[in-house]
Amino acid sequence: MQAHWLKAIVTMTVALLSLGTAQKLTFWHYWDGANGQVLQGLIERYQKEHPGVTIESVFVPGGELLTKLQTAITAKQTPSMAISDLVAMPLLTQSGALSPLDDFIRQSNLNLADYFPGPLVYGLYQGKRYSLPVSASNLGLFWNKNLFRAAGLDPNRPPRNWDELLRFARQIKAKTGKWGIELFTQGGEGTTWQTQVYFWGAGAEFLNANNTAPAFNSPQGVRALQFLVDLVQKEKVAPVAPWGLFGRGEAAMVMDGSWMTQFFPQQVNFELGAAPFPYPAGGHPATNMGGEQIFIFQNADAASAKAAWDFINWFSSTPVQVEWDRGTGFLPVRRSVANDPAYRAWVSNARPLMRPFVDSMAFARPRPPVARYPQISDIFAKYVQEALLGRLSPKEALDRAAQEVTPLLR
């Protein structure tokens, strides 16, 4: 009888301690569909492995998440943790509502050197780190192997530099009547983030080193925009037209995102190739990137913040990130994931078109982490359009863009 009562007391004590240390976390995100299902599966596994921790996963549509986060910050009713598109991170890090992660990172022995450098840029503000990257995407070259064959080109040999890109585009237009390459000419961020790849490849920077002034109107920037203008105006191998020519087989090459390695094969009726995007002689390999960052809000008490960090640390670990990237098709943010044998085998067997995008993470560039980047992007894209339409020279267009951007960086 005494043993029975002792066992009961121990059981009750453990239960009470568990209640005392139980943590309920809320996690806001915009991952839906298959991505949301993968996330939910990982959360459920984490909860099983960590009794006493409950994570409420709250889906918020992507177009509403930033506004909802800003409203929650103002009302001091933020979730425990959330994710955001990397472009919105400057607004969030400068809000004063995020919790610095530096102490957590040190105590966890998380190796930041394992991360590709580009995605890490967005979590830094005034010498402190407020977020970690958990997903990525980037841009590369897709080409239509059928049109390459029809033009007398090697269908397995993409252009490796701008000279070859132009030569291939000329030959395709002459032999098939199809456009050599499709450019995104509709303005906005779509035009900017594709054009930045050409600029970086040519050695131009978008802003100066401390993001306080435009740098895109340098000689290297003028050279890059001149190349694009020549594709349209002089060589007539690329049109100013609504997006979608490549998918319909009306253009032989296009710059598009890593996510299209999943969708293009379902949408097109021709053989596809994918490669890193070409860059000019004397230039540098470059690509732009997207992705999400994860962070903790300061309203959490110490225990809740620690519990949120424990989940983030687990979610960011190499084995879990391998599973996450395989399930979602996101690109790795860590070298150990990109080099993981199981992950590379999956890419080779299940998503071979994605291989060049994975490899391109090593030189993926971040868009400037400045709060007014969306406005800057719109201004830049507007003047790129003016140049492509022949209304302004590349130098005039970039100089005018720089004049309008400068006040936004003060």
C-alpha positions as CSV (number, residue, x, y, z in Angstrom):
1,M,0.0,0.0,0.0
2,Q,2.8,2.4,0.9
3,A,4.5,1.7,-2.5
4,H,1.2,2.4,-4.2
5,W,0.8,5.7,-2.6
6,L,4.4,6.6,-3.2
7,K,4.0,5.9,-6.9
8,A,0.9,8.0,-7.0
9,I,2.6,10.9,-5.4
10,V,5.5,10.7,-7.8
11,T,3.2,10.6,-10.8
12,M,1.2,13.6,-9.5
13,T,4.4,15.5,-8.9
14,V,5.7,14.9,-12.5
15,A,2.3,15.9,-13.8
16,L,2.3,19.1,-11.8
17,L,5.9,19.9,-12.9
18,S,4.9,19.3,-16.5
19,L,2.0,21.7,-16.2
20,G,4.3,24.2,-14.6
21,T,6.7,24.1,-17.5
22,A,4.1,23.6,-20.3
23,Q,4.5,26.1,-23.1
24,K,1.9,27.1,-25.7
25,L,3.5,28.9,-28.6
26,T,1.8,30.7,-31.6
27,F,3.5,30.7,-35.0
28,W,2.2,32.9,-37.8
29,H,3.2,32.0,-41.4
30,Y,1.8,32.1,-44.9
31,W,2.8,28.6,-46.0
32,D,-0.3,26.8,-47.5
33,G,-1.0,23.8,-49.6
34,A,1.7,21.2,-49.7
35,N,4.2,23.5,-47.9
36,G,1.7,24.0,-45.1
37,Q,1.1,20.3,-44.8
38,V,4.9,19.6,-44.5
39,L,5.2,22.3,-41.8
40,Q,2.3,20.9,-39.8
41,G,3.8,17.4,-40.0
42,L,7.1,18.8,-38.6
43,I,5.3,20.7,-35.9
44,E,3.4,17.6,-34.8
45,R,6.6,15.6,-34.7
46,Y,8.3,18.3,-32.6
47,Q,5.4,18.3,-30.1
48,K,5.7,14.5,-29.7
49,E,9.4,14.8,-29.2
50,H,9.0,17.7,-26.7
51,P,6.1,16.9,-24.4
52,G,4.7,20.0,-22.7
53,V,5.2,22.2,-25.8
54,T,2.2,23.1,-28.0
55,I,2.6,25.1,-31.1
56,E,-0.5,26.7,-32.7
57,S,0.2,27.1,-36.4
58,V,-1.7,30.1,-37.7
59,F,-1.9,30.6,-41.5
60,V,-2.2,34.2,-42.7
61,P,-2.4,34.8,-46.5
62,G,0.9,36.1,-47.9
63,G,-0.5,39.5,-48.9
64,E,-1.8,40.1,-45.4
65,L,0.9,38.8,-43.2
66,L,3.1,41.9,-43.0
67,T,0.2,44.2,-42.3
68,K,-1.2,41.8,-39.6
69,L,2.3,41.6,-38.0
70,Q,2.6,45.4,-37.9
71,T,-0.9,45.7,-36.4
72,A,0.0,43.2,-33.8
73,I,3.2,45.1,-33.0
74,T,1.2,48.3,-32.5
75,A,-1.3,46.5,-30.3
76,K,1.4,44.6,-28.4
77,Q,-0.4,41.4,-29.2
78,T,2.2,39.6,-31.3
79,P,2.6,35.8,-31.6
80,S,5.4,34.0,-30.1
81,M,7.2,33.7,-33.4
82,A,6.6,34.2,-37.1
83,I,8.1,34.1,-40.5
84,S,8.3,36.9,-43.1
85,D,9.4,37.3,-46.7
86,L,13.0,38.6,-46.6
87,V,12.2,41.9,-48.3
88,A,9.9,42.8,-45.3
89,M,12.6,42.0,-42.7
90,P,14.1,45.6,-42.5
91,L,10.7,47.0,-41.5
92,L,10.4,44.3,-38.8
93,T,13.9,44.4,-37.4
94,Q,13.7,48.2,-37.1
95,S,10.3,48.0,-35.3
96,G,12.0,47.2,-32.0
97,A,9.5,44.3,-31.5
98,L,11.8,41.4,-32.3
99,S,14.0,39.6,-29.8
100,P,17.7,39.4,-30.5
101,L,18.9,35.8,-31.2
102,D,22.6,36.3,-30.5
103,D,22.6,34.8,-27.0
104,F,20.4,31.9,-28.1
105,I,22.7,31.2,-31.0
106,R,25.9,31.3,-28.8
107,Q,24.3,28.9,-26.2
108,S,23.2,26.5,-28.9
109,N,26.5,26.5,-30.7
110,L,24.7,27.1,-34.0
111,N,27.2,27.4,-36.7
112,L,26.3,30.5,-38.7
113,A,29.3,29.8,-41.0
114,D,27.3,26.8,-42.4
115,Y,24.7,29.2,-43.8
116,F,25.1,30.7,-47.3
117,P,26.0,34.4,-46.8
118,G,23.2,35.9,-48.9
119,P,20.2,34.9,-46.7
120,L,22.0,35.9,-43.5
121,V,22.1,39.6,-44.5
122,Y,18.4,40.1,-43.7
123,G,18.5,39.2,-40.0
124,L,21.2,41.8,-39.0
125,Y,20.4,45.2,-37.6
126,Q,22.7,47.5,-35.7
127,G,25.1,44.7,-35.0
128,K,22.5,42.2,-33.6
129,R,20.8,39.2,-35.3
130,Y,17.1,39.1,-35.2
131,S,16.2,36.3,-37.6
132,L,17.4,33.2,-39.3
133,P,16.8,32.1,-42.9
134,V,14.6,29.0,-43.2
135,S,13.9,28.8,-46.9
136,A,15.3,30.2,-50.2
137,S,14.7,30.4,-53.9
138,N,16.7,32.0,-56.7
139,L,16.9,32.7,-60.4
140,G,18.5,30.8,-63.2
141,L,18.3,30.1,-66.9
142,F,15.7,27.8,-68.5
143,W,15.9,26.9,-72.2
144,N,13.8,25.1,-74.7
145,K,15.8,22.2,-76.1
146,N,13.4,21.7,-79.0
147,L,14.0,25.3,-80.2
148,F,17.8,24.9,-79.8
149,R,17.7,21.8,-82.0
150,A,15.5,23.5,-84.6
151,A,18.1,26.4,-84.7
152,G,21.0,24.0,-85.1
153,L,22.3,24.5,-81.6
154,D,23.4,21.8,-79.2
155,P,20.3,21.3,-77.1
156,N,22.4,20.2,-74.1
157,R,24.7,23.3,-74.2
158,P,23.3,26.5,-72.7
159,P,25.0,29.8,-73.1
160,R,27.7,30.5,-70.5
161,N,28.3,34.2,-71.0
162,W,26.5,37.2,-72.5
163,D,28.3,36.8,-75.9
164,E,27.0,33.3,-76.2
165,L,23.5,34.3,-75.0
166,L,23.4,36.9,-77.7
167,R,24.8,34.6,-80.4
168,F,22.3,31.8,-79.5
169,A,19.4,34.3,-79.4
170,R,20.3,35.6,-82.9
171,Q,20.5,32.1,-84.3
172,I,17.2,31.1,-82.8
173,K,15.4,34.1,-84.2
174,A,17.0,33.7,-87.6
175,K,16.4,29.9,-87.9
176,T,13.0,29.5,-86.1
177,G,11.4,33.0,-86.1
178,K,10.9,32.6,-82.3
179,W,12.2,35.1,-79.7
180,G,15.7,34.3,-78.5
181,I,15.0,35.2,-74.9
182,E,12.1,36.5,-72.8
183,L,12.6,39.4,-70.4
184,F,10.2,40.5,-67.7
185,T,9.3,44.0,-68.9
186,Q,6.1,44.7,-66.9
187,G,7.8,46.8,-64.3
188,G,7.7,46.5,-60.5
189,E,9.8,44.1,-58.5
190,G,9.6,41.5,-61.2
191,T,11.6,43.7,-63.5
192,T,14.0,44.9,-60.8
193,W,14.9,41.5,-59.4
194,Q,15.7,40.0,-62.8
195,T,17.6,43.1,-63.9
196,Q,19.7,43.0,-60.7
197,V,21.1,39.7,-61.9
198,Y,22.5,41.3,-65.0
199,F,23.9,44.2,-63.0
200,W,25.6,42.0,-60.4
201,G,27.0,39.8,-63.2
202,A,28.6,42.9,-64.8
203,G,30.1,44.0,-61.5
204,A,27.6,46.7,-60.7
205,E,26.2,47.2,-57.2
206,F,22.6,48.3,-56.6
207,L,23.3,50.5,-53.6
208,N,26.6,51.5,-52.0
209,A,28.2,49.4,-49.3
210,N,26.3,50.9,-46.4
211,N,23.0,51.2,-48.3
212,T,22.9,55.0,-48.1
213,A,23.0,55.9,-51.8
214,P,22.3,54.4,-55.2
215,A,25.1,52.7,-57.0
216,F,23.3,51.2,-60.0
217,N,24.1,54.2,-62.3
218,S,27.8,53.2,-62.4
219,P,29.6,52.4,-65.7
220,Q,29.0,48.7,-65.0
221,G,25.3,49.3,-64.4
222,V,25.1,51.3,-67.6
223,R,26.8,48.4,-69.4
224,A,24.3,45.9,-68.1
225,L,21.3,48.0,-69.0
226,Q,22.7,48.7,-72.4
227,F,23.0,44.9,-73.0
228,L,19.3,44.5,-72.2
229,V,18.3,47.5,-74.4
230,D,20.3,46.0,-77.2
231,L,18.5,42.7,-76.9
232,V,15.3,44.6,-77.5
233,Q,16.1,47.6,-79.6
234,K,19.1,46.7,-81.7
235,E,19.2,42.9,-82.0
236,K,15.4,42.4,-81.8
237,V,15.8,39.0,-80.1
238,A,13.7,39.9,-77.1
239,P,10.3,41.7,-77.0
240,V,8.6,44.1,-74.7
241,A,5.6,42.0,-74.1
242,P,3.4,40.4,-71.5
243,W,5.0,37.6,-69.5
244,G,4.6,34.0,-70.6
245,L,6.2,33.6,-74.0
246,F,8.7,31.0,-72.9
247,G,6.0,28.7,-71.4
248,R,4.1,28.9,-74.7
249,G,7.1,27.9,-76.7
250,E,7.4,31.4,-78.3
251,A,10.8,32.2,-76.7
252,A,13.8,29.9,-76.4
253,M,15.3,31.2,-73.1
254,V,14.1,32.8,-70.0
255,M,15.3,33.8,-66.5
256,D,12.9,32.4,-64.0
257,G,12.8,31.0,-60.4
258,S,13.8,27.7,-58.9
259,W,10.2,27.0,-58.1
260,M,9.5,26.6,-61.8
261,T,11.6,23.4,-61.8
262,Q,8.4,21.9,-60.3
263,F,5.9,23.7,-62.5
264,F,7.4,24.1,-65.9
265,P,7.6,20.3,-66.5
266,Q,3.8,20.1,-65.8
267,Q,3.0,23.1,-68.1
268,V,5.2,22.9,-71.2
269,N,5.2,20.5,-74.1
270,F,8.9,20.7,-74.9
271,E,12.1,19.4,-73.4
272,L,13.6,21.7,-70.8
273,G,17.1,22.6,-69.6
274,A,18.2,24.6,-66.6
275,A,21.6,26.3,-65.8
276,P,23.1,29.1,-63.8
277,F,22.5,32.4,-65.5
278,P,25.2,33.6,-67.9
279,Y,27.4,36.6,-67.0
280,P,29.7,38.7,-69.2
281,A,33.4,38.1,-69.8
282,G,35.3,39.6,-66.9
283,G,32.1,39.5,-64.8
284,H,30.9,37.4,-61.9
285,P,28.3,34.6,-61.5
286,A,25.3,36.0,-59.8
287,T,21.7,35.3,-59.0
288,N,19.0,37.0,-57.0
289,M,17.1,35.2,-54.2
290,G,13.9,35.1,-52.3
291,G,12.9,33.2,-49.2
292,E,11.7,33.5,-45.6
293,Q,13.2,34.4,-42.2
294,I,12.0,33.2,-38.8
295,F,12.1,35.3,-35.6
296,I,10.8,35.6,-32.0
297,F,8.8,38.6,-30.6
298,Q,9.9,40.4,-27.5
299,N,6.5,40.1,-25.8
300,A,7.3,36.5,-24.9
301,D,8.4,35.8,-21.4
302,A,11.8,34.2,-20.9
303,A,10.4,30.7,-20.8
304,S,8.3,31.2,-23.9
305,A,11.2,32.8,-25.8
306,K,13.4,29.9,-24.8
307,A,10.8,27.4,-26.0
308,A,10.3,29.3,-29.3
309,W,14.1,29.3,-29.8
310,D,14.3,25.6,-29.1
311,F,11.8,25.0,-31.9
312,I,13.6,27.3,-34.3
313,N,16.9,25.6,-33.5
314,W,15.3,22.2,-34.2
315,F,13.6,23.4,-37.4
316,S,16.9,25.0,-38.6
317,S,19.0,21.8,-38.0
318,T,20.4,20.1,-41.0
319,P,18.4,16.9,-40.8
320,V,15.1,18.8,-40.5
321,Q,16.0,21.3,-43.2
322,V,16.8,18.4,-45.5
323,E,13.3,17.0,-44.9
324,W,11.8,20.5,-45.2
325,D,13.5,21.3,-48.5
326,R,12.7,17.9,-50.0
327,G,9.0,18.3,-49.0
328,T,8.6,21.9,-50.2
329,G,11.1,22.3,-53.0
330,F,12.7,25.3,-51.3
331,L,16.4,25.7,-51.8
332,P,18.8,25.1,-48.9
333,V,20.0,28.0,-46.8
334,R,22.8,25.8,-45.3
335,R,25.8,24.3,-47.0
336,S,25.4,21.1,-45.0
337,V,21.9,20.6,-46.5
338,A,23.1,21.4,-50.0
339,N,25.9,18.9,-49.6
340,D,23.9,16.2,-47.8
341,P,24.1,13.0,-49.8
342,A,20.5,12.1,-49.3
343,Y,19.4,15.6,-50.4
344,R,21.6,15.6,-53.5
345,A,20.4,12.1,-54.4
346,W,16.8,13.4,-54.2
347,V,17.6,16.4,-56.4
348,S,19.3,14.2,-59.0
349,N,16.5,11.6,-59.1
350,A,13.3,13.6,-58.4
351,R,14.1,17.2,-59.4
352,P,17.2,17.2,-61.7
353,L,16.4,20.7,-63.1
354,M,16.9,22.1,-59.6
355,R,20.6,21.2,-59.4
356,P,22.0,24.4,-60.9
357,F,19.7,26.4,-58.6
358,V,21.1,24.6,-55.5
359,D,24.6,25.2,-56.7
360,S,23.9,28.9,-57.3
361,M,23.1,29.5,-53.7
362,A,26.8,29.9,-53.2
363,F,26.7,33.2,-55.1
364,A,23.1,34.3,-54.5
365,R,22.9,38.0,-53.8
366,P,20.6,39.7,-51.3
367,R,18.4,42.6,-52.4
368,P,19.4,45.6,-50.2
369,P,17.9,45.2,-46.7
370,V,16.4,48.7,-46.5
371,A,13.0,49.6,-45.2
372,R,12.0,51.5,-48.4
373,Y,13.2,48.9,-50.8
374,P,9.7,48.4,-52.4
375,Q,9.6,52.1,-53.4
376,I,13.2,52.0,-54.6
377,S,12.4,48.9,-56.7
378,D,9.4,50.5,-58.3
379,I,11.4,53.6,-59.3
380,F,14.3,51.5,-60.7
381,A,11.9,49.3,-62.7
382,K,10.1,52.3,-64.1
383,Y,13.3,53.7,-65.6
384,V,14.5,50.3,-66.9
385,Q,11.2,50.2,-68.8
386,E,11.9,53.7,-70.2
387,A,15.3,52.5,-71.5
388,L,13.9,49.2,-72.9
389,L,11.2,51.2,-74.8
390,G,13.9,53.5,-76.2
391,R,12.6,56.6,-74.5
392,L,15.8,57.2,-72.5
393,S,19.4,56.1,-73.0
394,P,20.6,53.6,-70.3
395,K,22.7,56.3,-68.7
396,E,19.9,58.8,-68.7
397,A,17.5,56.3,-67.2
398,L,19.8,55.2,-64.4
399,D,20.8,58.7,-63.5
400,R,17.1,59.8,-63.3
401,A,16.4,56.7,-61.2
402,A,19.3,57.5,-58.9
403,Q,18.0,61.1,-58.4
404,E,14.6,59.8,-57.3
405,V,16.0,57.0,-55.1
406,T,18.5,59.2,-53.2
407,P,16.0,60.9,-50.9
408,L,14.5,57.6,-49.9
409,L,17.9,56.5,-48.4
410,R,18.4,59.5,-46.2
